[in-house]
Amino acid sequence: MNRAETALINSPPRRWLQRLYEVPVLLRFGGRLLPGSRALEIGCGSGYGSQLVLQRFGAERIDALDLDPAMIRRARGRLASYGDRVHLVHGSATDLRAALNADDGSYDAVFDFGIIHHIPDWRAAVAEAARVLAPGGRFYFEEVTAHALNRPTYRRLFDHPTDDRFTADQFLQELRRHGLLILGSVTRIQGDYLLGVAAKPLPAAGAR
Ligand SMILES: C[S@@+](CC[C@H](N)C(=O)[O-])C[C@H]1O[C@@H](n2cnc3c(N)ncnc32)[C@H](O)[C@@H]1O
């Protein structure tokens, strides 16, 4: 993430948007987590999203990772008061075994606040999010499409991978390819952003 995006992401307007618009939309689609839930935030940045996951979604514990060690340091400062309810690590969302030793089905919820479009192999990040979700677990996502990334302002100001970016439909199709079911509808904003929640189905009764 370049300086311009780091400043924008951590600015008060972005935080208001996240807290007052994105969180209510995601709560409407996916609801709060059950008591005792264990969550993961991929690409946690400075930790504001993880704080919202604890406070507003009701996670008991959260593991959060970021590729940028400077972000992990900032998140550590922000989240210190939560003690051992928070576990922060430096690592990639494309390999959660290496970063967190995360087995299949380890989390009740995975949160993606605008990170997967940053990852060259974005499909690997989707595959990992789906793998580590427990049956019945939920994937809460807020993403940026190729349409937005191709806008002249985005290209001039920010630094994103340019090859193989996704449309909203391609992103949703990739979730379905990994067995995740979209809950209710998906909010799409001008073809540029999408917000929604997908669930990993519980095994059929006879298969349990
Ligand atoms: C646009 S910022 C969003 C940060 C945070 N989720 C928020 O909403 O404030 C994208 C973040 O993803 C991180 N990131 C990029 N590639 C990553 C990867 N492969 N694994 C984990 N984090 C990654 C960046 O370091 C950056 O902190």
PDBQT file of the ligand as one rigid body, heavy atoms in Angstrom, charges set to zero:
ROOT
HETATM    1  C1  LIG A 301      -6.503  -1.214   1.751  1.00  0.00    +0.000 C 
HETATM    2  S1  LIG A 301      -5.597  -1.824   3.134  1.00  0.00    +0.000 S 
HETATM    3  C2  LIG A 301      -6.935  -2.302   4.209  1.00  0.00    +0.000 C 
HETATM    4  C3  LIG A 301      -6.495  -2.403   5.640  1.00  0.00    +0.000 C 
HETATM    5  C4  LIG A 301      -7.623  -2.694   6.633  1.00  0.00    +0.000 C 
HETATM    6  N1  LIG A 301      -8.321  -3.923   6.290  1.00  0.00    +0.000 N 
HETATM    7  C5  LIG A 301      -8.590  -1.521   6.728  1.00  0.00    +0.000 C 
HETATM    8  O1  LIG A 301      -9.709  -1.607   6.232  1.00  0.00    +0.000 OA
HETATM    9  O2  LIG A 301      -8.180  -0.504   7.303  1.00  0.00    +0.000 OA
HETATM   10  C6  LIG A 301      -4.988  -3.383   2.566  1.00  0.00    +0.000 C 
HETATM   11  C7  LIG A 301      -4.103  -4.094   3.575  1.00  0.00    +0.000 C 
HETATM   12  O3  LIG A 301      -3.837  -5.406   3.072  1.00  0.00    +0.000 OA
HETATM   13  C8  LIG A 301      -2.496  -5.732   3.387  1.00  0.00    +0.000 C 
HETATM   14  N2  LIG A 301      -2.090  -6.820   2.476  1.00  0.00    +0.000 N 
HETATM   15  C9  LIG A 301      -1.774  -6.752   1.168  1.00  0.00    +0.000 A 
HETATM   16  N3  LIG A 301      -1.484  -7.979   0.688  1.00  0.00    +0.000 NA
HETATM   17  C10 LIG A 301      -1.641  -8.846   1.729  1.00  0.00    +0.000 A 
HETATM   18  C11 LIG A 301      -1.485 -10.255   1.880  1.00  0.00    +0.000 A 
HETATM   19  N4  LIG A 301      -1.112 -11.040   0.859  1.00  0.00    +0.000 N 
HETATM   20  N5  LIG A 301      -1.734 -10.811   3.089  1.00  0.00    +0.000 NA
HETATM   21  C12 LIG A 301      -2.097 -10.032   4.151  1.00  0.00    +0.000 A 
HETATM   22  N6  LIG A 301      -2.249  -8.698   4.070  1.00  0.00    +0.000 NA
HETATM   23  C13 LIG A 301      -2.021  -8.106   2.877  1.00  0.00    +0.000 A 
HETATM   24  C14 LIG A 301      -1.747  -4.417   3.222  1.00  0.00    +0.000 C 
HETATM   25  O4  LIG A 301      -0.501  -4.433   3.897  1.00  0.00    +0.000 OA
HETATM   26  C15 LIG A 301      -2.754  -3.433   3.809  1.00  0.00    +0.000 C 
HETATM   27  O5  LIG A 301      -2.563  -3.263   5.205  1.00  0.00    +0.000 OA
ENDROOT
TORSDOF 0
